[in-house]
Amino acid sequence: MSNIDAIISEAVRVLREGGVILYPTDTIWGLGCDATNPEAVRRIYEIKHRSDSKSLVLLADGLDMVARYVKAIPDMAVDLVEVNDKPMTIVYPGAICGKAPQEGEQARQDRYLLAYNTVAEDGSVGIRIPLMDFCKNLVNKLGRPLVSTSANVSGEASPECFADIPEDIRNAVDYIVPAFIEKSSTGLPSQIIKLELDGEFKIIRP
């Protein structure tokens, strides 16, 4: 087993146990967890001091995985993914997610459903297929989408490199991917495009 394989295996072990990891993506450093685990997602909001009324960006290893978690993929999404050569997050309508728990209930985990707290109020979800082998292989081995939100306290600057990550963020996670992996990151946030099934689209971040 190579060093990279060992890192991925350990990260996946932590994720499957409901843990939170700190890892470099094809854009910036992110906080990650199993996107089908509502309690793990709740921890990420807590670490970021962020309201859970906001949605989170997820990573998938390809459109086949995306198709398992949204009701339909707009035709434009297929075209964009085929020609894309820089990090791009697509906001899809109709996320397939679990229900928010009633007061006093515990949120249920179902690996066939996105956690309710990853999805926007309008039922959409932002998903990116990363242009980075490490992230693609990590998501592939996990077998379900991975949360990818910037490793910072909400409202503060996003970390372009490991040295920029606050100490309290580092101390709050269960596993930190070694910093040398970040050489494949751009250090810049992704483009965000929101698509509708009727062909309408909106560029949220160019």
C-alpha positions in Angstrom: 0.0 0.0 0.0 1.4 3.4 -1.0 1.6 6.3 1.4 -1.3 8.0 -0.4 -3.5 4.9 -0.2 -2.8 4.6 3.5 -3.8 8.3 4.0 -7.1 7.7 2.1 -7.8 4.5 4.0 -7.4 6.3 7.4 -9.5 9.2 6.3 -12.3 6.9 5.1 -12.2 5.0 8.4 -12.7 8.2 10.3 -15.5 9.4 7.9 -17.4 6.1 8.2 -17.2 6.3 12.0 -18.9 9.7 11.8 -15.8 11.8 12.2 -14.8 15.1 10.6 -11.6 15.5 8.6 -9.5 18.4 7.5 -8.2 18.0 4.0 -7.0 19.8 0.9 -9.4 19.9 -2.1 -8.8 20.9 -5.7 -9.7 24.5 -4.5 -8.9 25.3 -0.8 -8.6 23.4 2.5 -11.9 22.0 3.6 -13.7 20.4 6.5 -15.2 17.1 5.4 -17.6 14.5 6.6 -19.9 11.8 5.2 -22.7 13.8 3.6 -25.3 11.2 4.5 -24.6 11.5 8.2 -26.7 14.4 9.8 -24.8 14.3 13.1 -21.4 14.6 11.4 -22.8 17.5 9.3 -24.1 19.2 12.5 -20.6 19.0 13.9 -19.2 20.9 10.9 -21.7 23.7 11.3 -20.7 23.8 15.0 -16.9 23.9 14.2 -17.5 26.8 11.7 -19.9 28.6 14.1 -22.3 28.7 11.1 -26.1 28.5 10.9 -27.3 25.2 9.7 -30.0 27.0 7.6 -27.3 27.4 4.9 -26.4 24.5 2.6 -23.0 22.9 2.0 -21.0 22.0 -1.1 -20.4 18.3 -1.6 -17.9 16.3 -3.6 -18.8 13.3 -5.8 -16.5 11.1 -7.9 -18.6 11.4 -11.0 -22.1 12.0 -12.5 -23.1 8.4 -11.6 -22.7 9.2 -7.9 -24.5 12.6 -8.4 -27.4 10.8 -10.1 -28.0 8.7 -6.9 -28.6 11.8 -4.8 -30.6 14.1 -7.1 -34.0 13.4 -8.8 -32.7 14.3 -12.2 -29.5 15.7 -13.8 -30.1 18.7 -16.2 -28.7 18.1 -19.7 -26.5 21.2 -19.3 -24.7 19.6 -16.3 -23.5 16.7 -18.5 -22.1 19.1 -21.1 -20.5 21.3 -18.4 -18.8 18.3 -16.7 -17.5 17.0 -20.1 -15.8 20.3 -21.0 -14.9 21.5 -17.5 -11.1 22.2 -17.0 -11.3 24.2 -13.7 -13.1 23.6 -10.3 -16.8 24.1 -10.8 -19.7 23.4 -8.4 -23.1 22.8 -9.9 -26.2 23.4 -7.8 -28.7 20.8 -8.8 -32.5 20.9 -8.1 -34.3 18.1 -6.3 -31.8 16.7 -3.8 -32.7 13.3 -2.5 -32.4 13.8 1.3 -33.6 12.6 4.6 -36.2 14.5 6.7 -35.3 16.9 9.4 -36.0 15.4 12.8 -38.9 16.6 14.9 -38.0 18.2 18.2 -36.6 15.5 20.6 -36.0 13.1 17.8 -32.5 12.0 16.6 -31.6 12.5 12.9 -31.4 9.2 11.1 -28.5 8.3 8.8 -29.2 6.6 5.5 -26.3 6.2 3.1 -28.8 6.4 0.2 -30.1 9.8 1.3 -28.2 13.1 1.7 -28.3 14.4 5.2 -31.2 17.0 5.5 -28.7 19.6 6.7 -26.6 19.6 3.6 -29.5 20.8 1.4 -30.7 24.4 0.7 -34.3 25.4 1.7 -35.4 25.2 -1.9 -34.3 21.5 -2.1 -31.2 22.2 -4.2 -27.7 20.9 -3.4 -24.2 22.0 -4.6 -22.0 19.2 -5.9 -18.5 19.3 -7.4 -16.6 16.6 -9.2 -13.1 17.5 -8.1 -10.2 17.9 -10.5 -7.8 16.3 -8.1 -7.0 12.6 -8.0 -6.7 12.5 -4.2 -10.2 13.9 -3.6 -11.7 11.7 -6.3 -10.1 8.6 -4.9 -11.2 9.6 -1.4 -14.8 10.0 -2.4 -14.7 6.8 -4.5 -13.5 4.8 -1.5 -16.0 6.3 0.8 -18.7 5.4 -1.7 -20.9 8.4 -1.0 -20.7 12.2 -1.3 -18.2 14.1 1.0 -18.9 17.5 2.5 -16.5 20.1 1.3 -16.7 23.4 3.2 -13.9 25.9 3.7 -11.9 25.2 6.9 -12.6 28.5 8.6 -14.9 30.1 11.1 -17.9 31.5 9.2 -17.2 35.1 8.0 -13.4 34.8 8.2 -11.0 34.4 5.3 -10.9 30.9 3.6 -7.5 29.2 4.0 -5.5 29.0 0.8 -2.9 26.7 2.4 -2.5 24.7 5.6 -0.6 27.4 7.4 -3.7 29.6 7.1 -5.9 27.3 9.0 -6.7 28.5 12.6 -5.5 26.3 15.4 -9.0 25.9 16.9 -10.2 24.4 13.6 -7.3 22.0 13.5 -8.0 20.9 17.1 -11.7 20.4 16.4 -11.3 17.6 13.8 -10.7 13.9 14.1 -8.1 13.5 11.3 -5.9 15.9 9.4 -4.7 14.9 5.9 -0.9 15.5 5.7 -0.2 19.0 4.3 2.0 17.8 1.4 -1.2 16.7 -0.4 -2.1 20.4 -0.9 0.3 20.8 -3.8 -2.6 19.9 -6.1 -4.9 22.6 -4.8 -5.5 25.8 -6.6 -5.9 27.9 -3.4 -9.0 29.5 -5.1 -12.7 28.9 -4.6 -14.7 27.1 -7.3 -17.0 28.6 -9.9 -20.7 28.0 -8.9 -23.5 27.6 -11.4 -27.1 26.9 -10.5 -29.0 24.8 -13.0 -32.7 24.1 -13.5 -34.2 21.1 -15.4 -35.8 23.5 -18.0 -32.4 24.7 -19.1 -32.4 27.9 -17.1 -29.1 28.6 -15.2 -27.6 31.3 -13.0 -23.9 32.0 -12.4 -23.6 32.5 -8.6 -19.8 32.8 -8.6 -17.9 33.2 -11.9 
